[in-house]
Each structure stands twice: as structure tokens, then as C-alpha cells.
């Protein structure tokens, strides 16, 4: 059934929203994990992955989402420290 005259309203709630820093952190950490688990580890793929991560951080910072970009940077460094270097 189609009702062309129907109207839908969506109101965003501020309650329960995660901080942009935390969202950026988790996004970058998970991207690193997915790359390590599922991608071919040749030089070209590694360069493309690093380039994409840098572009994502700069793009978010350029849009004024500096907390998100800083979360991305922290997520990458945290992943390297915990999973690659096995520290902490």
C-alpha cells in the first residue's frame, strides 16, 4: 500500500550518543583490525591503506570534526601498540 500524503518526522536524540572522539577511535581501530585480518599484505595494499587512513583523518579535520580525526589517530596508534607491538 502506498500513501503519498503520509509524513514522517524523525527527531534526533542527544541522549545515548557517543562522543565523536570515541566513534573515530573505534572506527580506525576496527579498520586496522579488518585490514590485518583480511587484506593481502603486499606493499601496494599497505601504501593504499595508510594513504586512505591519512586522507580520512585530514578529511574529518577539514570538515571541522577534529575530535573525530583525533580519535582516528589515537585508534591507529592504539592498534599498533596493542596488536602489532603487543605492548599493554
C-alpha positions as CSV (number, residue, x, y, z in Angstrom):
1,X,0.0,0.0,0.0
2,X,1.3,3.4,-0.9
3,X,0.3,6.6,0.9
4,X,1.8,9.6,-0.9
5,X,0.3,12.1,1.6
6,X,1.9,10.4,4.6
7,X,4.5,12.4,6.5
8,X,7.3,11.0,8.7
9,X,9.1,13.0,11.3
10,X,12.4,12.0,12.8
11,X,13.9,13.8,15.8
12,X,17.5,13.1,16.8
13,X,18.0,12.4,20.5
14,X,21.1,13.7,22.2
15,X,20.8,11.1,24.9
16,X,22.8,8.0,24.2
17,X,25.1,9.5,21.6
18,X,28.7,8.5,21.7
19,X,31.3,11.3,21.6
20,X,32.9,11.8,18.2
21,X,36.4,11.0,19.6
22,X,35.2,7.6,20.7
23,X,33.5,6.9,17.4
24,X,36.6,7.9,15.5
25,X,38.8,5.8,17.8
26,X,36.7,2.7,17.2
27,X,36.4,3.3,13.5
28,X,40.1,3.5,13.0
29,X,40.9,0.6,15.4
30,X,38.4,-1.7,13.6
31,X,39.7,-0.7,10.1
32,X,43.2,-1.6,11.1
33,X,42.0,-4.9,12.5
34,X,40.0,-5.7,9.3
35,X,43.0,-4.8,7.1
36,X,45.3,-7.0,9.2
37,X,42.9,-10.0,9.2
38,X,41.5,-9.9,5.7
39,X,43.7,-7.9,3.2
40,X,46.6,-9.1,1.1
41,X,49.7,-7.7,2.8
42,X,51.6,-6.6,-0.3
43,X,53.3,-3.3,-0.5
44,X,50.8,-1.6,-2.7
45,X,47.9,-2.5,-0.4
46,X,49.8,-1.3,2.6
47,X,50.5,2.0,1.0
48,X,46.9,2.4,-0.2
49,X,45.6,1.6,3.3
50,X,47.9,4.1,5.0
51,X,47.1,6.8,2.4
52,X,43.3,6.2,2.9
53,X,43.7,6.4,6.7
54,X,45.6,9.7,6.4
55,X,43.0,11.0,3.9
56,X,40.2,10.1,6.3
57,X,41.8,11.9,9.2
58,X,42.6,15.0,7.2
59,X,39.1,15.0,5.6
60,X,37.4,14.9,9.0
61,X,39.7,17.6,10.3
62,X,38.9,19.7,7.3
63,X,35.2,19.4,7.9
64,X,35.7,20.7,11.4
65,X,35.3,17.3,13.1
66,X,38.7,17.5,14.8
67,X,37.6,15.3,17.7
68,X,36.7,12.5,15.2
69,X,40.0,13.0,13.4
70,X,42.0,12.8,16.7
71,X,40.0,9.7,17.7
72,X,41.1,8.1,14.4
73,X,44.7,9.0,15.1
74,X,44.5,7.6,18.6
75,X,42.8,4.5,17.3
76,X,45.6,3.7,14.8
77,X,48.3,4.3,17.4
78,X,46.5,2.2,20.0
79,X,46.0,-0.6,17.5
80,X,49.7,-0.6,16.6
81,X,50.7,-0.6,20.2
82,X,48.3,-3.3,21.4
83,X,48.1,-5.7,18.4
84,X,51.3,-5.2,16.4
85,X,53.9,-4.4,19.1
86,X,51.9,-6.4,21.8
87,X,52.5,-3.8,24.4
88,X,50.0,-3.4,27.3
